[in-house]
Amino acid sequence: MDLRRATTVTELLAAGHLYDAPPREEWAARFLAADGHVLLIAYVDGVPAGFVSGIEMLHPDKGTEMCLYELAVDAPFRRRGIGRALTPALVDIARERGCYDLWVGVEDGNEAALATYRSAGAGDDGGFRMLTWEFGDGAAQ
């Protein structure tokens, strides 16, 4: 397994089968151009097998923290330690960038995600509810 930070639109598009929906070239370019956006791809025999993305957030009284935005591993590659390798790699990047912490929201009952994050050193910070304002089909600029 080879972990690499995605730095080109081509890399992001080639990993498209790992995302929830097909990636768009314009959005991939914007992602890479945005300060504080990180996406690591795990390759197995040259094939994108999984990814983790993180986004830095800065607040005037707290400094910078990172959110582990998404972790995904392609079904044929699951249970091989890919998620377990990607997670601490993102943690290391957050530390290197001076973030005071890294956090992730996990749905109750997602035992695979909870086990992955705990095995990478995360602690449970208590209950979490996420409320969302939806603005249509996600095609907003």
N, CA and C atoms as an extended XYZ file, in Angstrom:
423
Properties=species:S:1:pos:R:3:atomname:S:1:resname:S:1:resid:I:1 pbc="F F F"
N         0.842       -1.173        0.000 N   MET     1
C         0.000        0.000        0.000 CA  MET     1
C         0.889        1.238        0.000 C   MET     1
N         0.475        2.211       -0.797 N   ASP     2
C         1.204        3.466       -0.932 CA  ASP     2
C         0.238        4.608       -0.632 C   ASP     2
N         0.543        5.429        0.364 N   LEU     3
C        -0.286        6.588        0.698 CA  LEU     3
C         0.344        7.824        0.096 C   LEU     3
N        -0.477        8.596       -0.638 N   ARG     4
C         0.022        9.835       -1.251 CA  ARG     4
C        -1.007       10.942       -1.116 C   ARG     4
N        -0.498       12.134       -0.899 N   ARG     5
C        -1.376       13.297       -0.892 CA  ARG     5
C        -1.727       13.645       -2.331 C   ARG     5
N        -3.001       13.821       -2.612 N   ALA     6
C        -3.446       14.198       -3.953 CA  ALA     6
C        -3.080       15.656       -4.193 C   ALA     6
N        -2.414       15.899       -5.314 N   THR     7
C        -1.997       17.262       -5.649 CA  THR     7
C        -2.460       17.685       -7.035 C   THR     7
N        -3.105       16.769       -7.766 N   THR     8
C        -3.559       17.105       -9.118 CA  THR     8
C        -5.024       16.715       -9.299 C   THR     8
N        -5.672       17.423      -10.199 N   VAL     9
C        -7.055       17.106      -10.542 CA  VAL     9
C        -7.139       15.689      -11.092 C   VAL     9
N        -6.161       15.286      -11.877 N   THR    10
C        -6.143       13.942      -12.458 CA  THR    10
C        -6.218       12.875      -11.375 C   THR    10
N        -5.460       13.060      -10.291 N   GLU    11
C        -5.494       12.090       -9.188 CA  GLU    11
C        -6.875       12.031       -8.536 C   GLU    11
N        -7.468       13.201       -8.312 N   LEU    12
C        -8.788       13.240       -7.682 CA  LEU    12
C        -9.840       12.579       -8.567 C   LEU    12
N        -9.774       12.831       -9.857 N   LEU    13
C       -10.743       12.239      -10.776 CA  LEU    13
C       -10.546       10.729      -10.886 C   LEU    13
N        -9.301       10.265      -10.860 N   ALA    14
C        -9.017        8.827      -10.972 CA  ALA    14
C        -9.528        8.047       -9.762 C   ALA    14
N        -9.710        8.733       -8.645 N   ALA    15
C       -10.231        8.088       -7.435 CA  ALA    15
C       -11.749        8.241       -7.336 C   ALA    15
N       -12.387        8.664       -8.407 N   GLY    16
C       -13.807        8.967       -8.404 CA  GLY    16
C       -14.710        7.835       -7.956 C   GLY    16
N       -14.295        6.590       -8.185 N   HIS    17
C       -15.112        5.449       -7.775 CA  HIS    17
C       -15.219        5.324       -6.256 C   HIS    17
N       -14.385        6.053       -5.525 N   LEU    18
C       -14.397        5.997       -4.068 CA  LEU    18
C       -15.358        7.010       -3.436 C   LEU    18
N       -15.788        7.994       -4.197 N   TYR    19
C       -16.629        9.061       -3.666 CA  TYR    19
C       -18.097        8.663       -3.684 C   TYR    19
N       -18.917        9.471       -3.037 N   ASP    20
C       -20.358        9.230       -3.002 CA  ASP    20
C       -21.014        9.486       -4.357 C   ASP    20
N       -20.445       10.400       -5.134 N   ALA    21
C       -20.984       10.761       -6.450 CA  ALA    21
C       -19.806       11.032       -7.374 C   ALA    21
N       -20.026       11.034       -8.672 N   PRO    22
C       -18.920       11.309       -9.595 CA  PRO    22
C       -18.312       12.697       -9.344 C   PRO    22
N       -16.989       12.770       -9.317 N   PRO    23
C       -16.351       14.069       -9.098 CA  PRO    23
C       -16.482       14.953      -10.334 C   PRO    23
N       -16.418       16.233      -10.095 N   ARG    24
C       -16.441       17.200      -11.194 CA  ARG    24
C       -15.077       17.876      -11.256 C   ARG    24
N       -14.570       18.025      -12.455 N   GLU    25
C       -13.243       18.596      -12.645 CA  GLU    25
C       -13.122       19.972      -11.989 C   GLU    25
N       -14.140       20.810      -12.166 N   GLU    26
C       -14.108       22.162      -11.589 CA  GLU    26
C       -14.013       22.106      -10.061 C   GLU    26
N       -14.794       21.223       -9.452 N   TRP    27
C       -14.776       21.127       -7.988 CA  TRP    27
C       -13.462       20.537       -7.496 C   TRP    27
N       -12.916       19.589       -8.235 N   ALA    28
C       -11.618       19.022       -7.857 CA  ALA    28
C       -10.543       20.103       -7.874 C   ALA    28
N       -10.560       20.947       -8.877 N   ALA    29
C        -9.590       22.044       -8.962 CA  ALA    29
C        -9.773       23.025       -7.813 C   ALA    29
N       -11.010       23.348       -7.493 N   ARG    30
C       -11.274       24.260       -6.375 CA  ARG    30
C       -10.833       23.654       -5.053 C   ARG    30
N       -11.047       22.352       -4.881 N   PHE    31
C       -10.627       21.663       -3.663 CA  PHE    31
C        -9.115       21.806       -3.483 C   PHE    31
N        -8.377       21.522       -4.538 N   LEU    32
C        -6.914       21.589       -4.457 CA  LEU    32
C        -6.407       23.013       -4.249 C   LEU    32
N        -7.120       23.993       -4.780 N   ALA    33
C        -6.690       25.384       -4.668 CA  ALA    33
C        -6.995       25.995       -3.298 C   ALA    33
N        -7.902       25.392       -2.557 N   ALA    34
C        -8.319       25.949       -1.274 CA  ALA    34
C        -7.283       25.647       -0.191 C   ALA    34
N        -6.887       26.688        0.522 N   ASP    35
C        -5.984       26.484        1.657 CA  ASP    35
C        -6.660       25.597        2.698 C   ASP    35
N        -5.902       24.694        3.271 N   GLY    36
C        -6.418       23.871        4.350 CA  GLY    36
C        -7.195       22.650        3.932 C   GLY    36
N        -7.264       22.347        2.640 N   HIS    37
C        -7.924       21.134        2.173 CA  HIS    37
C        -6.860       20.070        1.903 C   HIS    37
N        -7.072       18.878        2.437 N   VAL    38
C        -6.116       17.785        2.297 CA  VAL    38
C        -6.870       16.529        1.882 C   VAL    38
N        -6.345       15.798        0.916 N   LEU    39
C        -6.910       14.506        0.544 CA  LEU    39
C        -5.758       13.545        0.288 C   LEU    39
N        -5.745       12.459        1.029 N   LEU    40
C        -4.747       11.404        0.869 CA  LEU    40
C        -5.415       10.215        0.198 C   LEU    40
N        -4.717        9.621       -0.743 N   ILE    41
C        -5.228        8.439       -1.441 CA  ILE    41
C        -4.305        7.258       -1.134 C   ILE    41
N        -4.924        6.117       -0.809 N   ALA    42
C        -4.185        4.868       -0.618 CA  ALA    42
C        -4.262        4.082       -1.925 C   ALA    42
N        -3.103        3.707       -2.428 N   TYR    43
C        -3.020        2.923       -3.656 CA  TYR    43
C        -2.570        1.502       -3.321 C   TYR    43
N        -3.231        0.534       -3.929 N   VAL    44
C        -2.819       -0.861       -3.834 CA  VAL    44
C        -2.554       -1.319       -5.253 C   VAL    44
N        -1.323       -1.703       -5.529 N   ASP    45
C        -0.913       -2.097       -6.880 CA  ASP    45
C        -1.275       -1.030       -7.903 C   ASP    45
N        -1.104        0.238       -7.524 N   GLY    46
C        -1.342        1.360       -8.416 CA  GLY    46
C        -2.789        1.791       -8.563 C   GLY    46
N        -3.702        1.105       -7.881 N   VAL    47
C        -5.139        1.402       -7.979 CA  VAL    47
C        -5.583        2.173       -6.740 C   VAL    47
N        -6.331        3.277       -6.910 N   PRO    48
C        -6.867        3.974       -5.736 CA  PRO    48
C        -7.824        3.055       -4.974 C   PRO    48
N        -7.454        2.737       -3.726 N   ALA    49
C        -8.233        1.794       -2.925 CA  ALA    49
C        -8.991        2.474       -1.792 C   ALA    49
N        -8.585        3.674       -1.421 N   GLY    50
C        -9.245        4.388       -0.342 CA  GLY    50
C        -8.737        5.808       -0.275 C   GLY    50
N        -9.443        6.638        0.488 N   PHE    51
C        -9.003        8.017        0.674 CA  PHE    51
C        -9.490        8.543        2.010 C   PHE    51
N        -8.846        9.586        2.460 N   VAL    52
C        -9.300       10.355        3.611 CA  VAL    52
C        -9.130       11.822        3.257 C   VAL    52
N       -10.116       12.640        3.635 N   SER    53
C       -10.005       14.075        3.394 CA  SER    53
C       -10.150       14.821        4.712 C   SER    53
N        -9.446       15.938        4.788 N   GLY    54
C        -9.507       16.790        5.963 CA  GLY    54
C        -9.612       18.238        5.546 C   GLY    54
N       -10.280       19.013        6.387 N   ILE    55
C       -10.454       20.438        6.120 CA  ILE    55
C       -10.124       21.207        7.389 C   ILE    55
N        -9.203       22.172        7.257 N   GLU    56
C        -8.865       23.034        8.386 CA  GLU    56
C        -9.939       24.081        8.602 C   GLU    56
N       -10.162       24.398        9.870 N   MET    57
C       -11.082       25.466       10.238 CA  MET    57
C       -10.370       26.353       11.258 C   MET    57
N       -10.480       27.653       11.060 N   LEU    58
C        -9.806       28.626       11.910 CA  LEU    58
C       -10.855       29.461       12.629 C   LEU    58
N       -10.656       29.629       13.929 N   HIS    59
C       -11.569       30.452       14.724 CA  HIS    59
C       -10.738       31.422       15.550 C   HIS    59
N       -11.215       32.671       15.728 N   PRO    60
C       -10.397       33.690       16.389 CA  PRO    60
C        -9.988       33.361       17.823 C   PRO    60
N       -10.779       32.552       18.538 N   ASP    61
C       -10.410       32.288       19.928 CA  ASP    61
C        -9.850       30.888       20.153 C   ASP    61
N        -9.785       30.094       19.115 N   LYS    62
C        -9.325       28.726       19.291 CA  LYS    62
C        -8.092       28.387       18.468 C   LYS    62
N        -7.899       29.076       17.380 N   GLY    63
C        -6.838       28.702       16.461 CA  GLY    63
C        -7.379       27.767       15.405 C   GLY    63
N        -6.531       26.884       14.914 N   THR    64
C        -6.892       26.024       13.790 CA  THR    64
C        -7.086       24.586       14.250 C   THR    64
N        -8.197       24.019       13.815 N   GLU    65
C        -8.441       22.595       14.017 CA  GLU    65
C        -8.728       21.982       12.656 C   GLU    65
N        -8.671       20.667       12.582 N   MET    66
C        -8.976       19.987       11.330 CA  MET    66
C       -10.134       19.030       11.563 C   MET    66
N       -11.016       18.980       10.591 N   CYS    67
C       -12.111       18.021       10.575 CA  CYS    67
C       -11.745       16.906        9.600 C   CYS    67
N       -11.799       15.683       10.066 N   LEU    68
C       -11.693       14.551        9.154 CA  LEU    68
C       -13.048       14.496        8.465 C   LEU    68
N       -13.073       14.952        7.230 N   TYR    69
C       -14.338       15.135        6.527 CA  TYR    69
C       -14.906       13.816        6.025 C   TYR    69
N       -14.053       12.988        5.444 N   GLU    70
C       -14.553       11.721        4.911 CA  GLU    70
C       -13.429       10.698        4.815 C   GLU    70
N       -13.786        9.464        5.102 N   LEU    71
C       -12.893        8.319        4.947 CA  LEU    71
C       -13.668        7.265        4.180 C   LEU    71
N       -13.063        6.727        3.133 N   ALA    72
C       -13.725        5.685        2.349 CA  ALA    72
C       -12.694        4.675        1.866 C   ALA    72
N       -13.085        3.423        1.876 N   VAL    73
C       -12.250        2.346        1.337 CA  VAL    73
C       -13.138        1.518        0.412 C   VAL    73
N       -12.653        1.279       -0.803 N   ASP    74
C       -13.383        0.487       -1.792 CA  ASP    74
C       -13.636       -0.921       -1.240 C   ASP    74
N       -14.829       -1.426       -1.474 N   ALA    75
C       -15.255       -2.709       -0.894 CA  ALA    75
C       -14.237       -3.843       -1.053 C   ALA    75
N       -13.631       -4.051       -2.228 N   PRO    76
C       -12.690       -5.170       -2.338 CA  PRO    76
C       -11.432       -5.028       -1.476 C   PRO    76
N       -11.181       -3.825       -0.964 N   PHE    77
C        -9.960       -3.575       -0.199 CA  PHE    77
C       -10.206       -3.403        1.302 C   PHE    77
N       -11.436       -3.584        1.736 N   ARG    78
C       -11.755       -3.389        3.152 CA  ARG    78
C       -11.162       -4.499        4.008 C   ARG    78
N       -10.973       -4.146        5.273 N   ARG    79
C       -10.436       -5.054        6.295 CA  ARG    79
C        -8.993       -5.459        5.997 C   ARG    79
N        -8.255       -4.540        5.359 N   ARG    80
C        -6.831       -4.753        5.089 CA  ARG    80
C        -5.973       -3.680        5.750 C   ARG    80
N        -6.577       -2.841        6.601 N   GLY    81
C        -5.818       -1.815        7.306 CA  GLY    81
C        -5.669       -0.501        6.560 C   GLY    81
N        -6.401       -0.327        5.469 N   ILE    82
C        -6.259        0.896        4.685 CA  ILE    82
C        -6.815        2.095        5.446 C   ILE    82
N        -8.021        1.974        5.987 N   GLY    83
C        -8.582        3.059        6.789 CA  GLY    83
C        -7.725        3.346        8.005 C   GLY    83
N        -7.181        2.296        8.598 N   ARG    84
C        -6.324        2.424        9.773 CA  ARG    84
C        -5.007        3.119        9.418 C   ARG    84
N        -4.543        2.998        8.185 N   ALA    85
C        -3.323        3.687        7.747 CA  ALA    85
C        -3.616        5.131        7.350 C   ALA    85
N        -4.744        5.366        6.694 N   LEU    86
C        -5.079        6.717        6.241 CA  LEU    86
C        -5.352        7.667        7.413 C   LEU    86
N        -6.036        7.169        8.429 N   THR    87
C        -6.431        8.034        9.548 CA  THR    87
C        -5.234        8.637       10.275 C   THR    87
N        -4.270        7.849       10.745 N   PRO    88
C        -3.127        8.478       11.424 CA  PRO    88
C        -2.267        9.327       10.485 C   PRO    88
N        -2.290        9.027        9.191 N   ALA    89
C        -1.552        9.879        8.251 CA  ALA    89
C        -2.156       11.279        8.225 C   ALA    89
N        -3.487       11.373        8.278 N   LEU    90
C        -4.132       12.683        8.340 CA  LEU    90
C        -3.881       13.341        9.694 C   LEU    90
N        -3.899       12.564       10.762 N   VAL    91
C        -3.588       13.097       12.093 CA  VAL    91
C        -2.193       13.725       12.084 C   VAL    91
N        -1.238       13.044       11.486 N   ASP    92
C         0.129       13.578       11.412 CA  ASP    92
C         0.174       14.899       10.651 C   ASP    92
N        -0.569       14.994        9.558 N   ILE    93
C        -0.602       16.234        8.781 CA  ILE    93
C        -1.206       17.364        9.615 C   ILE    93
N        -2.282       17.068       10.341 N   ALA    94
C        -2.902       18.087       11.193 CA  ALA    94
C        -1.901       18.595       12.237 C   ALA    94
N        -1.161       17.688       12.838 N   ARG    95
C        -0.128       18.090       13.813 CA  ARG    95
C         0.942       18.958       13.148 C   ARG    95
N         1.433       18.495       12.002 N   GLU    96
C         2.476       19.237       11.282 CA  GLU    96
C         2.020       20.642       10.915 C   GLU    96
N         0.737       20.803       10.640 N   ARG    97
C         0.202       22.103       10.234 CA  ARG    97
C        -0.147       22.987       11.424 C   ARG    97
N         0.078       22.494       12.634 N   GLY    98
C        -0.151       23.290       13.833 CA  GLY    98
C        -1.578       23.293       14.332 C   GLY    98
N        -2.401       22.353       13.888 N   CYS    99
C        -3.777       22.273       14.378 CA  CYS    99
C        -3.767       21.845       15.849 C   CYS    99
N        -4.700       22.392       16.619 N   TYR   100
C        -4.764       22.016       18.026 CA  TYR   100
C        -5.517       20.707       18.243 C   TYR   100
N        -6.330       20.290       17.259 N   ASP   101
C        -6.934       18.964       17.312 CA  ASP   101
C        -7.471       18.579       15.937 C   ASP   101
N        -7.916       17.352       15.859 N   LEU   102
C        -8.600       16.839       14.677 CA  LEU   102
C        -9.831       16.122       15.196 C   LEU   102
N       -10.973       16.357       14.548 N   TRP   103
C       -12.200       15.710       14.997 CA  TRP   103
C       -12.945       15.116       13.811 C   TRP   103
N       -13.841       14.198       14.125 N   VAL   104
C       -14.672       13.554       13.106 CA  VAL   104
C       -16.034       13.267       13.720 C   VAL   104
N       -17.078       13.496       12.963 N   GLY   105
C       -18.414       13.097       13.381 CA  GLY   105
C       -18.715       11.707       12.855 C   GLY   105
N       -19.251       10.866       13.716 N   VAL   106
C       -19.552        9.479       13.340 CA  VAL   106
C       -20.980        9.172       13.752 C   VAL   106
N       -21.730        8.570       12.858 N   GLU   107
C       -23.106        8.184       13.169 CA  GLU   107
C       -23.123        7.062       14.195 C   GLU   107
N       -24.081        7.144       15.120 N   ASP   108
C       -24.268        6.042       16.065 CA  ASP   108
C       -24.483        4.756       15.285 C   ASP   108
N       -23.874        3.699       15.746 N   GLY   109
C       -24.057        2.414       15.094 CA  GLY   109
C       -23.067        2.126       13.975 C   GLY   109
N       -22.246        3.099       13.580 N   ASN   110
C       -21.242        2.843       12.544 CA  ASN   110
C       -20.011        2.245       13.227 C   ASN   110
N       -20.143        0.986       13.570 N   GLU   111
C       -19.104        0.315       14.362 CA  GLU   111
C       -17.773        0.223       13.632 C   GLU   111
N       -17.803        0.057       12.308 N   ALA   112
C       -16.545       -0.029       11.549 CA  ALA   112
C       -15.772        1.286       11.660 C   ALA   112
N       -16.471        2.418       11.495 N   ALA   113
C       -15.806        3.718       11.599 CA  ALA   113
C       -15.314        3.957       13.020 C   ALA   113
N       -16.146        3.664       14.009 N   LEU   114
C       -15.741        3.865       15.399 CA  LEU   114
C       -14.491        3.048       15.727 C   LEU   114
N       -14.467        1.803       15.282 N   ALA   115
C       -13.298        0.945       15.552 CA  ALA   115
C       -12.059        1.485       14.855 C   ALA   115
N       -12.207        1.946       13.621 N   THR   116
C       -11.062        2.494       12.881 CA  THR   116
C       -10.494        3.702       13.598 C   THR   116
N       -11.355        4.646       13.963 N   TYR   117
C       -10.875        5.876       14.597 CA  TYR   117
C       -10.295        5.606       15.983 C   TYR   117
N       -10.938        4.735       16.742 N   ARG   118
C       -10.398        4.401       18.074 CA  ARG   118
C        -9.043        3.715       17.959 C   ARG   118
N        -8.903        2.833       16.972 N   SER   119
C        -7.622        2.134       16.822 CA  SER   119
C        -6.502        3.088       16.396 C   SER   119
N        -6.891        4.241       15.855 N   ALA   120
C        -5.902        5.247       15.457 CA  ALA   120
C        -5.685        6.282       16.563 C   ALA   120
N        -6.257        6.033       17.753 N   GLY   121
C        -5.978        6.880       18.902 CA  GLY   121
C        -7.042        7.906       19.247 C   GLY   121
N        -8.168        7.932       18.543 N   ALA   122
C        -9.221        8.915       18.847 CA  ALA   122
C        -9.976        8.505       20.103 C   ALA   122
N       -10.398        9.511       20.858 N   GLY   123
C       -11.224        9.281       22.031 CA  GLY   123
C       -12.632        9.773       21.785 C   GLY   123
N       -13.589        9.173       22.473 N   ASP   124
C       -14.990        9.549       22.329 CA  ASP   124
C       -15.252       10.808       23.148 C   ASP   124
N       -15.755       11.839       22.476 N   ASP   125
C       -16.009       13.126       23.123 CA  ASP   125
C       -17.477       13.278       23.518 C   ASP   125
N       -18.246       12.196       23.446 N   GLY   126
C       -19.645       12.256       23.844 CA  GLY   126
C       -20.588       12.262       22.667 C   GLY   126
N       -21.852       12.509       22.962 N   GLY   127
C       -22.885       12.498       21.937 CA  GLY   127
C       -22.698       13.605       20.917 C   GLY   127
N       -23.206       13.381       19.732 N   PHE   128
C       -23.037       14.336       18.642 CA  PHE   128
C       -24.275       14.267       17.766 C   PHE   128
N       -24.836       15.404       17.477 N   ARG   129
C       -25.950       15.486       16.531 CA  ARG   129
C       -25.563       16.483       15.462 C   ARG   129
N       -25.835       16.163       14.238 N   MET   130
C       -25.546       17.088       13.151 CA  MET   130
C       -26.865       17.515       12.526 C   MET   130
N       -27.069       18.809       12.459 N   LEU   131
C       -28.244       19.380       11.819 CA  LEU   131
C       -27.795       20.015       10.515 C   LEU   131
N       -28.606       19.928        9.478 N   THR   132
C       -28.176       20.336        8.144 CA  THR   132
C       -29.206       21.250        7.491 C   THR   132
N       -28.721       22.259        6.834 N   TRP   133
C       -29.530       23.090        5.926 CA  TRP   133
C       -29.198       22.605        4.532 C   TRP   133
N       -30.159       22.114        3.790 N   GLU   134
C       -29.913       21.646        2.429 CA  GLU   134
C       -30.352       22.721        1.439 C   GLU   134
N       -29.548       22.917        0.406 N   PHE   135
C       -29.772       23.968       -0.567 CA  PHE   135
C       -29.995       23.449       -1.971 C   PHE   135
N       -30.523       22.292       -2.146 N   GLY   136
C       -30.787       21.786       -3.488 CA  GLY   136
C       -29.937       20.577       -3.808 C   GLY   136
N       -29.501       20.525       -5.056 N   ASP   137
C       -28.823       19.334       -5.572 CA  ASP   137
C       -27.319       19.308       -5.331 C   ASP   137
N       -26.779       20.262       -4.597 N   GLY   138
C       -25.350       20.285       -4.358 CA  GLY   138
C       -24.560       20.922       -5.478 C   GLY   138
N       -25.227       21.457       -6.465 N   ALA   139
C       -24.534       22.048       -7.613 CA  ALA   139
C       -24.237       23.524       -7.405 C   ALA   139
N       -24.457       24.013       -6.196 N   ALA   140
C       -24.200       25.439       -5.934 CA  ALA   140
C       -22.721       25.745       -6.069 C   ALA   140
N       -22.451       26.944       -6.473 N   GLN   141
C       -21.066       27.368       -6.631 CA  GLN   141
C       -20.541       27.701       -5.281 C   GLN   141
